[in-house]
Amino acid sequence: MPLIILSGFPCSGKSTRAEELRAFFAAGPVNGAPTWPTDIHVIDDAVLRISHADYDAPASEKTARASLLSSVERLLSRDALVIADAMNYIKGFRYQLYCVARAMGTPHCVIHCAATADMAREWNTTRPAGQSYAPQTFEELVTRYEEPDGKNRWDAPLIFAMPADPLPFDMIVDAVVLRKAPPPNLSTVVKPLSDTNYLYEMDKATTDLVTEFFAAQNSHPAGSHISLCGCTTKVRLPGHKLALPQLRALRRQFLSLNNQRTITDVAKVKELFAQYLSDNVNA
């Protein structure tokens, strides 16, 4: 079943909308719905035991995002609805969530809680101690917020939730229940594992691509299209250099998506991972 990604400034009403979504889907199927979720999971900071203070430092904030992504990967299934109740303010992170849904073969949508910065700031100041963001942290999160854009495939369908308006449940049902899920990316559509030695070969092949990509960043200008390890798929170098830990994280995500499914041609794995890098390093 679908993944619903909430996005918005801190204190923009996302948790309120999440509870409205939970209540709506828990009430049972609407007329004409061919399927309906049997389980509903709302993943928020409270569930993940993340405090607002965790957003004060980049390291703890990164850990919080990783925890959310891990929970979505674990709970999302063809029978369960997952509501990601977080700021989800980085477009690259929303892309990662989109990839999880696509790999699962289930639809998704993004609901933008469109409270203004001034409104969210006022709501933040009225919250009790321990439930509000530090003023500096709030301003930094607002400054870094990357608003969803429905022209991006990972932000579409995009549904706006204005503070004074009820949720457009008909649009939401159309987006995540009636709409057919996009086909999985070739990077995640593979055959069952049949050769245990293949795990070693896949590990080596993806490590080689990461190493060559990292080195290419020092020998090619940003924006260059490079070929890695003889692959025909060319990868465009991003505007900023990616550190090895970032590239290794992408590699681990690719291997995780292919943990239960794979192919026997190592050359094909290189092509798929090159495509995966191309999709993600510029997201």
CYANA upper distance limits for C-alpha pairs under 8 A (distance plus 0.5 A):
  1 MET  CA     36 TRP  CA      8.14
  1 MET  CA     37 PRO  CA      6.56
  1 MET  CA     76 LEU  CA      7.81
  1 MET  CA     77 SER  CA      6.44
  1 MET  CA     78 ARG  CA      4.81
  1 MET  CA     79 ASP  CA      5.49
  1 MET  CA     80 ALA  CA      5.60
  1 MET  CA     81 LEU  CA      5.73
  1 MET  CA     82 VAL  CA      8.43
  1 MET  CA    106 THR  CA      6.18
  1 MET  CA    107 PRO  CA      7.65
  1 MET  CA    176 VAL  CA      8.35
  1 MET  CA    177 VAL  CA      8.20
  2 PRO  CA     76 LEU  CA      8.24
  2 PRO  CA     78 ARG  CA      8.11
  2 PRO  CA     80 ALA  CA      7.78
  2 PRO  CA     81 LEU  CA      5.74
  2 PRO  CA     82 VAL  CA      7.12
  2 PRO  CA    101 ALA  CA      7.93
  2 PRO  CA    106 THR  CA      5.91
  2 PRO  CA    107 PRO  CA      5.46
  2 PRO  CA    108 HIS  CA      5.68
  2 PRO  CA    176 VAL  CA      6.01
  2 PRO  CA    177 VAL  CA      7.69
  3 LEU  CA     76 LEU  CA      7.76
  3 LEU  CA     81 LEU  CA      6.55
  3 LEU  CA     82 VAL  CA      5.47
  3 LEU  CA     83 ILE  CA      6.52
  3 LEU  CA     84 ALA  CA      7.96
  3 LEU  CA    101 ALA  CA      7.04
  3 LEU  CA    106 THR  CA      8.02
  3 LEU  CA    107 PRO  CA      7.13
  3 LEU  CA    108 HIS  CA      5.08
  3 LEU  CA    109 CYS  CA      7.21
  3 LEU  CA    176 VAL  CA      8.08
  4 ILE  CA     81 LEU  CA      8.25
  4 ILE  CA     82 VAL  CA      6.78
  4 ILE  CA     83 ILE  CA      5.29
  4 ILE  CA     84 ALA  CA      6.68
  4 ILE  CA    108 HIS  CA      6.12
  4 ILE  CA    109 CYS  CA      5.73
  4 ILE  CA    110 VAL  CA      6.48
  4 ILE  CA    111 ILE  CA      7.72
  4 ILE  CA    176 VAL  CA      8.34
  5 ILE  CA     83 ILE  CA      6.59
  5 ILE  CA     84 ALA  CA      5.45
  5 ILE  CA     85 ASP  CA      7.35
  5 ILE  CA     88 ASN  CA      8.11
  5 ILE  CA     94 ARG  CA      8.37
  5 ILE  CA    108 HIS  CA      8.02
  5 ILE  CA    109 CYS  CA      6.72
  5 ILE  CA    110 VAL  CA      5.20
  5 ILE  CA    111 ILE  CA      6.65
  6 LEU  CA     14 LYS  CA      6.91
  6 LEU  CA     18 ALA  CA      8.32
  6 LEU  CA     83 ILE  CA      7.85
  6 LEU  CA     84 ALA  CA      6.46
  6 LEU  CA     85 ASP  CA      5.93
  6 LEU  CA     86 ALA  CA      6.79
  6 LEU  CA     87 MET  CA      7.39
  6 LEU  CA     88 ASN  CA      7.46
  6 LEU  CA    110 VAL  CA      6.38
  6 LEU  CA    111 ILE  CA      5.42
  6 LEU  CA    112 HIS  CA      6.60
  6 LEU  CA    113 CYS  CA      7.61
  7 SER  CA     14 LYS  CA      7.69
  7 SER  CA     85 ASP  CA      8.18
  7 SER  CA     86 ALA  CA      7.01
  7 SER  CA     87 MET  CA      5.37
  7 SER  CA     88 ASN  CA      5.68
  7 SER  CA     89 TYR  CA      6.74
  7 SER  CA    110 VAL  CA      7.55
  7 SER  CA    111 ILE  CA      6.68
  7 SER  CA    112 HIS  CA      5.42
  7 SER  CA    113 CYS  CA      6.57
  7 SER  CA    148 PRO  CA      8.28
  8 GLY  CA     12 SER  CA      6.58
  8 GLY  CA     14 LYS  CA      7.56
  8 GLY  CA     87 MET  CA      5.80
  8 GLY  CA     88 ASN  CA      7.76
  8 GLY  CA     89 TYR  CA      7.16
  8 GLY  CA    112 HIS  CA      6.24
  8 GLY  CA    113 CYS  CA      5.54
  8 GLY  CA    114 ALA  CA      6.92
  8 GLY  CA    115 ALA  CA      8.01
  8 GLY  CA    145 TYR  CA      8.41
  8 GLY  CA    147 GLU  CA      8.15
  9 PHE  CA     87 MET  CA      6.76
  9 PHE  CA     89 TYR  CA      8.09
  9 PHE  CA    113 CYS  CA      8.26
  9 PHE  CA    115 ALA  CA      7.89
  9 PHE  CA    116 THR  CA      8.46
  9 PHE  CA    117 ALA  CA      7.42
  9 PHE  CA    120 ALA  CA      7.28
  9 PHE  CA    141 LEU  CA      7.89
  9 PHE  CA    142 VAL  CA      6.50
  9 PHE  CA    145 TYR  CA      7.56
 10 PRO  CA     87 MET  CA      6.85
 10 PRO  CA    120 ALA  CA      7.13
 10 PRO  CA    124 ASN  CA      8.32
 10 PRO  CA    138 PHE  CA      7.43
 10 PRO  CA    141 LEU  CA      7.88
 10 PRO  CA    142 VAL  CA      7.96
 11 CYS  CA    120 ALA  CA      5.65
 11 CYS  CA    121 ARG  CA      7.86
 11 CYS  CA    123 TRP  CA      6.69
 11 CYS  CA    124 ASN  CA      6.27
 12 SER  CA    113 CYS  CA      6.74
 12 SER  CA    114 ALA  CA      7.71
 12 SER  CA    115 ALA  CA      5.84
 12 SER  CA    116 THR  CA      8.30
 12 SER  CA    119 MET  CA      8.09
 12 SER  CA    120 ALA  CA      5.57
 12 SER  CA    123 TRP  CA      8.24
 13 GLY  CA     17 ARG  CA      6.90
 13 GLY  CA    113 CYS  CA      7.16
 13 GLY  CA    115 ALA  CA      8.16
 13 GLY  CA    163 PRO  CA      8.00
 14 LYS  CA     18 ALA  CA      6.62
 14 LYS  CA     85 ASP  CA      6.86
 14 LYS  CA     86 ALA  CA      7.73
 14 LYS  CA     87 MET  CA      8.38
 14 LYS  CA    113 CYS  CA      6.72
 15 SER  CA     19 GLU  CA      6.82
 15 SER  CA     44 ASP  CA      8.39
 15 SER  CA     85 ASP  CA      6.72
 16 THR  CA     20 GLU  CA      6.90
 17 ARG  CA     21 LEU  CA      6.67
 17 ARG  CA    167 LEU  CA      8.15
 18 ALA  CA     22 ARG  CA      6.68
 18 ALA  CA     42 VAL  CA      7.54
 18 ALA  CA     83 ILE  CA      7.35
 18 ALA  CA     85 ASP  CA      6.89
 19 GLU  CA     23 ALA  CA      6.65
 20 GLU  CA     24 PHE  CA      6.65
 21 LEU  CA     25 PHE  CA      6.73
 22 ARG  CA     26 ALA  CA      6.44
 22 ARG  CA     40 ILE  CA      7.26
 22 ARG  CA     42 VAL  CA      8.02
 23 ALA  CA     27 ALA  CA      6.69
 24 PHE  CA     28 GLY  CA      8.01
 25 PHE  CA     29 PRO  CA      7.60
 25 PHE  CA     36 TRP  CA      8.41
 25 PHE  CA     37 PRO  CA      7.92
 25 PHE  CA     40 ILE  CA      8.22
 26 ALA  CA     40 ILE  CA      7.97
 28 GLY  CA     36 TRP  CA      8.01
 29 PRO  CA     33 ALA  CA      6.81
 29 PRO  CA     35 THR  CA      8.18
 29 PRO  CA     36 TRP  CA      6.28
 33 ALA  CA    177 VAL  CA      7.39
 33 ALA  CA    178 LEU  CA      7.15
 34 PRO  CA    177 VAL  CA      8.25
 34 PRO  CA    178 LEU  CA      7.85
 35 THR  CA    177 VAL  CA      7.34
 36 TRP  CA     79 ASP  CA      8.24
 36 TRP  CA    177 VAL  CA      7.68
 37 PRO  CA     79 ASP  CA      5.82
 37 PRO  CA     80 ALA  CA      5.67
 37 PRO  CA     81 LEU  CA      6.15
 38 THR  CA     79 ASP  CA      6.21
 38 THR  CA     80 ALA  CA      6.37
 38 THR  CA     81 LEU  CA      8.30
 39 ASP  CA     79 ASP  CA      7.18
 39 ASP  CA     80 ALA  CA      5.07
 39 ASP  CA     81 LEU  CA      6.65
 40 ILE  CA     80 ALA  CA      6.25
 40 ILE  CA     81 LEU  CA      5.30
 40 ILE  CA     82 VAL  CA      6.54
 40 ILE  CA     83 ILE  CA      8.24
 41 HIS  CA     75 LEU  CA      8.01
 41 HIS  CA     80 ALA  CA      7.83
 41 HIS  CA     81 LEU  CA      6.66
 41 HIS  CA     82 VAL  CA      5.32
 41 HIS  CA     83 ILE  CA      6.63
 42 VAL  CA     82 VAL  CA      6.50
 42 VAL  CA     83 ILE  CA      5.24
 42 VAL  CA     84 ALA  CA      6.77
 42 VAL  CA     85 ASP  CA      7.11
 43 ILE  CA     47 VAL  CA      6.60
 43 ILE  CA     48 LEU  CA      7.75
 43 ILE  CA     68 LEU  CA      7.70
 43 ILE  CA     71 SER  CA      7.98
 43 ILE  CA     72 VAL  CA      8.23
 43 ILE  CA     82 VAL  CA      7.81
 43 ILE  CA     83 ILE  CA      6.62
 43 ILE  CA     84 ALA  CA      5.68
 43 ILE  CA     85 ASP  CA      6.18
 43 ILE  CA     86 ALA  CA      8.42
 44 ASP  CA     48 LEU  CA      6.85
 44 ASP  CA     68 LEU  CA      8.34
 44 ASP  CA     84 ALA  CA      7.12
 44 ASP  CA     85 ASP  CA      5.36
 44 ASP  CA     86 ALA  CA      6.46
 45 ASP  CA     49 ARG  CA      6.26
 45 ASP  CA     50 ILE  CA      5.23
 45 ASP  CA     51 SER  CA      7.27
 45 ASP  CA     85 ASP  CA      8.33
 45 ASP  CA     86 ALA  CA      7.65
 46 ALA  CA     50 ILE  CA      6.58
 46 ALA  CA     51 SER  CA      8.04
 48 LEU  CA     67 SER  CA      7.56
 48 LEU  CA     68 LEU  CA      7.80
 50 ILE  CA     54 ASP  CA      7.02
 50 ILE  CA     64 ALA  CA      7.14
 51 SER  CA     55 TYR  CA      8.26
 52 HIS  CA     56 ASP  CA      8.10
 52 HIS  CA    130 GLY  CA      8.10
 52 HIS  CA    131 GLN  CA      7.55
 52 HIS  CA    132 SER  CA      7.39
 52 HIS  CA    133 TYR  CA      6.25
 53 ALA  CA    133 TYR  CA      7.65
 53 ALA  CA    134 ALA  CA      8.19
 54 ASP  CA     60 SER  CA      5.70
 54 ASP  CA     61 GLU  CA      6.10
 54 ASP  CA     64 ALA  CA      7.91
 55 TYR  CA     60 SER  CA      7.08
 55 TYR  CA     61 GLU  CA      5.36
 55 TYR  CA    137 THR  CA      7.40
 56 ASP  CA     60 SER  CA      8.20
 56 ASP  CA     61 GLU  CA      7.85
 56 ASP  CA    134 ALA  CA      8.42
 56 ASP  CA    137 THR  CA      6.17
 57 ALA  CA     61 GLU  CA      6.66
 58 PRO  CA     62 LYS  CA      6.53
 59 ALA  CA     63 THR  CA      6.91
 60 SER  CA     64 ALA  CA      6.76
 61 GLU  CA     65 ARG  CA      6.91
 62 LYS  CA     66 ALA  CA      6.77
 63 THR  CA     67 SER  CA      6.69
 64 ALA  CA     68 LEU  CA      6.88
 65 ARG  CA     69 LEU  CA      6.71
 66 ALA  CA     70 SER  CA      6.58
 67 SER  CA     71 SER  CA      6.72
 68 LEU  CA     72 VAL  CA      6.78
 68 LEU  CA     84 ALA  CA      8.23
 69 LEU  CA     73 GLU  CA      6.75
 69 LEU  CA     96 GLN  CA      8.43
 69 LEU  CA     97 LEU  CA      7.31
 70 SER  CA     74 ARG  CA      6.71
 71 SER  CA     75 LEU  CA      6.55
 72 VAL  CA     76 LEU  CA      6.16
 72 VAL  CA     82 VAL  CA      7.47
 72 VAL  CA     84 ALA  CA      7.97
 72 VAL  CA     97 LEU  CA      8.25
 72 VAL  CA    100 VAL  CA      8.43
 73 GLU  CA    100 VAL  CA      6.92
 75 LEU  CA     80 ALA  CA      7.87
 75 LEU  CA     82 VAL  CA      7.54
 76 LEU  CA     80 ALA  CA      6.54
 76 LEU  CA     81 LEU  CA      7.33
 76 LEU  CA     82 VAL  CA      6.51
 76 LEU  CA    101 ALA  CA      8.14
 76 LEU  CA    104 MET  CA      8.25
 77 SER  CA     81 LEU  CA      8.12
 77 SER  CA    104 MET  CA      7.44
 77 SER  CA    106 THR  CA      8.43
 78 ARG  CA    104 MET  CA      8.06
 78 ARG  CA    105 GLY  CA      8.43
 78 ARG  CA    106 THR  CA      7.20
 88 ASN  CA     93 PHE  CA      7.28
 88 ASN  CA     94 ARG  CA      6.79
 89 TYR  CA     93 PHE  CA      8.29
 89 TYR  CA     94 ARG  CA      8.25
 89 TYR  CA    144 ARG  CA      8.07
 89 TYR  CA    145 TYR  CA      5.44
 89 TYR  CA    146 GLU  CA      5.93
 89 TYR  CA    147 GLU  CA      7.39
 90 ILE  CA     94 ARG  CA      6.99
 90 ILE  CA    144 ARG  CA      8.37
 90 ILE  CA    145 TYR  CA      7.06
 90 ILE  CA    146 GLU  CA      6.13
 91 LYS  CA     95 TYR  CA      6.67
 91 LYS  CA    146 GLU  CA      6.65
 91 LYS  CA    147 GLU  CA      8.30
 91 LYS  CA    148 PRO  CA      7.60
 91 LYS  CA    283 ALA  CA      7.66
 92 GLY  CA     96 GLN  CA      6.93
 92 GLY  CA    280 ASN  CA      8.20
 92 GLY  CA    283 ALA  CA      5.62
 93 PHE  CA     97 LEU  CA      6.94
 94 ARG  CA     98 TYR  CA      6.66
 94 ARG  CA    154 TRP  CA      7.15
 94 ARG  CA    155 ASP  CA      7.84
 95 TYR  CA     99 CYS  CA      6.72
 95 TYR  CA    154 TRP  CA      5.77
 95 TYR  CA    155 ASP  CA      8.28
 95 TYR  CA    283 ALA  CA      7.39
 96 GLN  CA    100 VAL  CA      6.95
 97 LEU  CA    101 ALA  CA      6.99
 98 TYR  CA    102 ARG  CA      6.62
 98 TYR  CA    108 HIS  CA      7.67
 98 TYR  CA    154 TRP  CA      5.90
 99 CYS  CA    103 ALA  CA      6.47
100 VAL  CA    104 MET  CA      6.79
101 ALA  CA    105 GLY  CA      6.77
101 ALA  CA    106 THR  CA      5.98
101 ALA  CA    107 PRO  CA      7.05
101 ALA  CA    108 HIS  CA      7.09
102 ARG  CA    106 THR  CA      6.54
102 ARG  CA    107 PRO  CA      7.61
102 ARG  CA    181 ALA  CA      7.88
102 ARG  CA    182 PRO  CA      7.08
102 ARG  CA    183 PRO  CA      7.40
102 ARG  CA    184 PRO  CA      5.66
102 ARG  CA    185 ASN  CA      7.67
103 ALA  CA    184 PRO  CA      5.61
103 ALA  CA    185 ASN  CA      7.40
103 ALA  CA    188 THR  CA      6.50
103 ALA  CA    189 VAL  CA      8.31
103 ALA  CA    257 LEU  CA      7.94
104 MET  CA    184 PRO  CA      7.98
105 GLY  CA    181 ALA  CA      6.51
105 GLY  CA    182 PRO  CA      7.49
105 GLY  CA    183 PRO  CA      7.01
105 GLY  CA    184 PRO  CA      6.52
106 THR  CA    180 LYS  CA      8.47
106 THR  CA    181 ALA  CA      5.60
106 THR  CA    182 PRO  CA      8.12
107 PRO  CA    175 ALA  CA      7.99
107 PRO  CA    176 VAL  CA      5.85
107 PRO  CA    177 VAL  CA      8.09
107 PRO  CA    179 ARG  CA      7.54
107 PRO  CA    180 LYS  CA      7.18
107 PRO  CA    181 ALA  CA      4.83
107 PRO  CA    182 PRO  CA      7.47
108 HIS  CA    157 PRO  CA      8.07
108 HIS  CA    175 ALA  CA      7.71
108 HIS  CA    176 VAL  CA      6.13
108 HIS  CA    181 ALA  CA      8.27
109 CYS  CA    155 ASP  CA      7.43
109 CYS  CA    156 ALA  CA      6.52
109 CYS  CA    157 PRO  CA      5.53
109 CYS  CA    158 LEU  CA      6.62
109 CYS  CA    159 ILE  CA      8.04
109 CYS  CA    172 ILE  CA      8.26
109 CYS  CA    175 ALA  CA      6.92
109 CYS  CA    176 VAL  CA      7.04
110 VAL  CA    148 PRO  CA      8.35
110 VAL  CA    155 ASP  CA      6.27
110 VAL  CA    156 ALA  CA      7.09
110 VAL  CA    157 PRO  CA      6.84
110 VAL  CA    158 LEU  CA      5.47
110 VAL  CA    159 ILE  CA      6.71
111 ILE  CA    158 LEU  CA      6.50
111 ILE  CA    159 ILE  CA      5.26
111 ILE  CA    160 PHE  CA      6.26
111 ILE  CA    161 ALA  CA      7.11
112 HIS  CA    148 PRO  CA      7.63
112 HIS  CA    158 LEU  CA      7.69
112 HIS  CA    159 ILE  CA      6.66
112 HIS  CA    160 PHE  CA      5.40
112 HIS  CA    161 ALA  CA      6.40
113 CYS  CA    160 PHE  CA      6.82
113 CYS  CA    161 ALA  CA      5.40
113 CYS  CA    162 MET  CA      6.85
113 CYS  CA    163 PRO  CA      7.74
114 ALA  CA    160 PHE  CA      6.96
114 ALA  CA    161 ALA  CA      6.37
114 ALA  CA    162 MET  CA      5.80
114 ALA  CA    163 PRO  CA      7.25
115 ALA  CA    119 MET  CA      6.65
115 ALA  CA    120 ALA  CA      6.81
115 ALA  CA    162 MET  CA      7.06
115 ALA  CA    163 PRO  CA      6.34
116 THR  CA    120 ALA  CA      6.71
117 ALA  CA    121 ARG  CA      6.43
117 ALA  CA    142 VAL  CA      7.55
118 ASP  CA    122 GLU  CA      6.73
119 MET  CA    123 TRP  CA      6.79
120 ALA  CA    124 ASN  CA      6.59
121 ARG  CA    125 THR  CA      6.95
121 ARG  CA    138 PHE  CA      8.18
122 GLU  CA    126 THR  CA      7.05
123 TRP  CA    127 ARG  CA      7.10
124 ASN  CA    132 SER  CA      5.99
124 ASN  CA    133 TYR  CA      7.23
125 THR  CA    132 SER  CA      7.49
127 ARG  CA    131 GLN  CA      6.49
127 ARG  CA    132 SER  CA      6.02
128 PRO  CA    132 SER  CA      7.10
133 TYR  CA    137 THR  CA      6.79
133 TYR  CA    138 PHE  CA      6.17
134 ALA  CA    138 PHE  CA      6.58
135 PRO  CA    139 GLU  CA      6.79
136 GLN  CA    140 GLU  CA      6.71
137 THR  CA    141 LEU  CA      6.66
138 PHE  CA    142 VAL  CA      6.76
139 GLU  CA    143 THR  CA      6.64
140 GLU  CA    144 ARG  CA      6.70
141 LEU  CA    145 TYR  CA      6.57
148 PRO  CA    155 ASP  CA      6.32
148 PRO  CA    158 LEU  CA      8.01
149 ASP  CA    155 ASP  CA      6.38
149 ASP  CA    156 ALA  CA      8.12
149 ASP  CA    158 LEU  CA      7.85
150 GLY  CA    155 ASP  CA      5.76
150 GLY  CA    156 ALA  CA      5.34
150 GLY  CA    157 PRO  CA      6.83
150 GLY  CA    158 LEU  CA      5.72
151 LYS  CA    155 ASP  CA      7.78
151 LYS  CA    156 ALA  CA      7.37
152 ASN  CA    156 ALA  CA      6.82
153 ARG  CA    157 PRO  CA      8.43
157 PRO  CA    175 ALA  CA      6.96
159 ILE  CA    171 MET  CA      8.19
159 ILE  CA    172 ILE  CA      8.10
161 ALA  CA    165 ASP  CA      7.40
161 ALA  CA    166 PRO  CA      7.98
161 ALA  CA    167 LEU  CA      6.58
161 ALA  CA    168 PRO  CA      8.27
162 MET  CA    166 PRO  CA      8.30
168 PRO  CA    172 ILE  CA      6.94
169 PHE  CA    173 VAL  CA      6.52
170 ASP  CA    174 ASP  CA      6.66
171 MET  CA    175 ALA  CA      6.61
172 ILE  CA    176 VAL  CA      6.66
172 ILE  CA    177 VAL  CA      8.38
173 VAL  CA    177 VAL  CA      5.61
173 VAL  CA    178 LEU  CA      6.90
174 ASP  CA    178 LEU  CA      5.30
174 ASP  CA    179 ARG  CA      6.35
175 ALA  CA    179 ARG  CA      5.86
184 PRO  CA    188 THR  CA      6.92
184 PRO  CA    189 VAL  CA      6.85
185 ASN  CA    189 VAL  CA      6.97
186 LEU  CA    190 VAL  CA      8.04
186 LEU  CA    272 LEU  CA      7.39
187 SER  CA    254 PHE  CA      8.34
187 SER  CA    272 LEU  CA      5.48
187 SER  CA    273 PHE  CA      7.24
187 SER  CA    275 GLN  CA      7.69
187 SER  CA    276 TYR  CA      6.79
188 THR  CA    257 LEU  CA      6.67
188 THR  CA    258 ASN  CA      6.63
188 THR  CA    261 ARG  CA      8.24
189 VAL  CA    261 ARG  CA      7.90
189 VAL  CA    262 THR  CA      8.42
190 VAL  CA    258 ASN  CA      7.99
190 VAL  CA    261 ARG  CA      5.71
190 VAL  CA    262 THR  CA      5.20
190 VAL  CA    263 ILE  CA      6.16
191 LYS  CA    261 ARG  CA      5.66
191 LYS  CA    262 THR  CA      5.31
191 LYS  CA    263 ILE  CA      5.70
192 PRO  CA    260 GLN  CA      6.94
192 PRO  CA    261 ARG  CA      5.02
192 PRO  CA    262 THR  CA      6.01
192 PRO  CA    263 ILE  CA      7.61
193 LEU  CA    260 GLN  CA      7.11
193 LEU  CA    261 ARG  CA      6.21
193 LEU  CA    262 THR  CA      5.85
193 LEU  CA    263 ILE  CA      7.40
193 LEU  CA    264 THR  CA      8.38
194 SER  CA    264 THR  CA      8.28
195 ASP  CA    199 LEU  CA      8.27
195 ASP  CA    264 THR  CA      8.11
196 THR  CA    200 TYR  CA      8.31
197 ASN  CA    201 GLU  CA      7.15
198 TYR  CA    202 MET  CA      6.47
198 TYR  CA    264 THR  CA      7.51
198 TYR  CA    266 VAL  CA      8.45
199 LEU  CA    203 ASP  CA      6.58
200 TYR  CA    204 LYS  CA      6.65
201 GLU  CA    205 ALA  CA      6.54
201 GLU  CA    266 VAL  CA      7.27
202 MET  CA    206 THR  CA      6.66
202 MET  CA    266 VAL  CA      7.03
202 MET  CA    269 VAL  CA      7.41
203 ASP  CA    207 THR  CA      6.62
204 LYS  CA    208 ASP  CA      6.64
205 ALA  CA    209 LEU  CA      7.01
205 ALA  CA    266 VAL  CA      7.71
205 ALA  CA    269 VAL  CA      8.04
205 ALA  CA    270 LYS  CA      6.73
206 THR  CA    210 VAL  CA      6.81
206 THR  CA    251 ARG  CA      7.21
206 THR  CA    269 VAL  CA      8.49
206 THR  CA    270 LYS  CA      7.13
206 THR  CA    273 PHE  CA      7.29
207 THR  CA    211 THR  CA      6.70
207 THR  CA    251 ARG  CA      8.18
208 ASP  CA    212 GLU  CA      6.65
208 ASP  CA    229 CYS  CA      7.92
209 LEU  CA    213 PHE  CA      6.48
209 LEU  CA    228 LEU  CA      6.61
209 LEU  CA    229 CYS  CA      6.86
209 LEU  CA    270 LYS  CA      8.01
209 LEU  CA    274 ALA  CA      7.99
210 VAL  CA    214 PHE  CA      6.63
210 VAL  CA    244 LEU  CA      8.39
210 VAL  CA    247 LEU  CA      6.77
210 VAL  CA    248 ARG  CA      7.56
210 VAL  CA    251 ARG  CA      8.02
211 THR  CA    215 ALA  CA      6.82
212 GLU  CA    216 ALA  CA      6.55
212 GLU  CA    228 LEU  CA      6.97
212 GLU  CA    229 CYS  CA      7.81
213 PHE  CA    217 GLN  CA      7.03
213 PHE  CA    228 LEU  CA      7.31
214 PHE  CA    218 ASN  CA      8.01
214 PHE  CA    242 LEU  CA      7.87
214 PHE  CA    243 ALA  CA      8.00
214 PHE  CA    244 LEU  CA      7.30
214 PHE  CA    247 LEU  CA      8.40
215 ALA  CA    219 SER  CA      7.42
216 ALA  CA    220 HIS  CA      6.28
216 ALA  CA    226 ILE  CA      8.45
217 GLN  CA    221 PRO  CA      7.58
217 GLN  CA    222 ALA  CA      7.95
217 GLN  CA    237 LEU  CA      7.53
217 GLN  CA    241 LYS  CA      6.91
220 HIS  CA    224 SER  CA      7.01
221 PRO  CA    237 LEU  CA      8.16
222 ALA  CA    236 ARG  CA      8.49
222 ALA  CA    237 LEU  CA      5.77
222 ALA  CA    238 PRO  CA      6.23
222 ALA  CA    239 GLY  CA      5.63
222 ALA  CA    240 HIS  CA      7.61
223 GLY  CA    236 ARG  CA      6.19
223 GLY  CA    237 LEU  CA      5.45
223 GLY  CA    238 PRO  CA      6.39
223 GLY  CA    239 GLY  CA      6.94
224 SER  CA    236 ARG  CA      6.00
224 SER  CA    237 LEU  CA      5.97
225 HIS  CA    234 LYS  CA      6.12
225 HIS  CA    235 VAL  CA      5.77
225 HIS  CA    236 ARG  CA      4.77
225 HIS  CA    237 LEU  CA      6.88
226 ILE  CA    234 LYS  CA      5.64
226 ILE  CA    235 VAL  CA      5.80
226 ILE  CA    236 ARG  CA      6.85
226 ILE  CA    237 LEU  CA      7.95
227 SER  CA    231 CYS  CA      6.28
227 SER  CA    232 THR  CA      7.07
227 SER  CA    233 THR  CA      7.02
227 SER  CA    234 LYS  CA      5.23
227 SER  CA    235 VAL  CA      6.93
228 LEU  CA    234 LYS  CA      7.78
228 LEU  CA    235 VAL  CA      8.26
228 LEU  CA    274 ALA  CA      7.78
229 CYS  CA    270 LYS  CA      8.40
231 CYS  CA    270 LYS  CA      7.30
231 CYS  CA    271 GLU  CA      6.23
231 CYS  CA    274 ALA  CA      7.79
232 THR  CA    271 GLU  CA      7.59
233 THR  CA    271 GLU  CA      6.75
233 THR  CA    274 ALA  CA      6.70
233 THR  CA    275 GLN  CA      6.79
234 LYS  CA    274 ALA  CA      7.78
234 LYS  CA    275 GLN  CA      8.30
234 LYS  CA    278 SER  CA      7.89
235 VAL  CA    274 ALA  CA      7.24
235 VAL  CA    275 GLN  CA      7.84
235 VAL  CA    277 LEU  CA      7.45
235 VAL  CA    278 SER  CA      5.25
236 ARG  CA    278 SER  CA      6.84
236 ARG  CA    282 ASN  CA      8.07
237 LEU  CA    281 VAL  CA      8.04
237 LEU  CA    282 ASN  CA      8.13
238 PRO  CA    281 VAL  CA      6.87
238 PRO  CA    282 ASN  CA      6.02
242 LEU  CA    246 GLN  CA      6.71
242 LEU  CA    247 LEU  CA      7.25
243 ALA  CA    247 LEU  CA      7.03
244 LEU  CA    248 ARG  CA      6.49
245 PRO  CA    249 ALA  CA      6.57
246 GLN  CA    250 LEU  CA      6.99
247 LEU  CA    251 ARG  CA      6.77
248 ARG  CA    252 ARG  CA      6.63
249 ALA  CA    253 GLN  CA      6.70
250 LEU  CA    254 PHE  CA      6.71
250 LEU  CA    277 LEU  CA      7.95
250 LEU  CA    280 ASN  CA      8.34
251 ARG  CA    255 LEU  CA      6.73
252 ARG  CA    256 SER  CA      6.49
253 GLN  CA    257 LEU  CA      6.72
254 PHE  CA    258 ASN  CA      6.85
254 PHE  CA    273 PHE  CA      7.69
254 PHE  CA    276 TYR  CA      7.93
255 LEU  CA    259 ASN  CA      6.29
257 LEU  CA    261 ARG  CA      8.41
258 ASN  CA    262 THR  CA      6.36
263 ILE  CA    268 LYS  CA      8.18
263 ILE  CA    269 VAL  CA      7.77
265 ASP  CA    269 VAL  CA      7.12
266 VAL  CA    270 LYS  CA      6.96
267 ALA  CA    271 GLU  CA      7.01
268 LYS  CA    272 LEU  CA      6.71
269 VAL  CA    273 PHE  CA      6.57
270 LYS  CA    274 ALA  CA      6.49
271 GLU  CA    275 GLN  CA      6.70
272 LEU  CA    276 TYR  CA      6.63
273 PHE  CA    277 LEU  CA      6.59
274 ALA  CA    278 SER  CA      6.63
275 GLN  CA    279 ASP  CA      6.74
276 TYR  CA    280 ASN  CA      6.74
277 LEU  CA    281 VAL  CA      6.22
278 SER  CA    282 ASN  CA      7.42
279 ASP  CA    283 ALA  CA      6.99
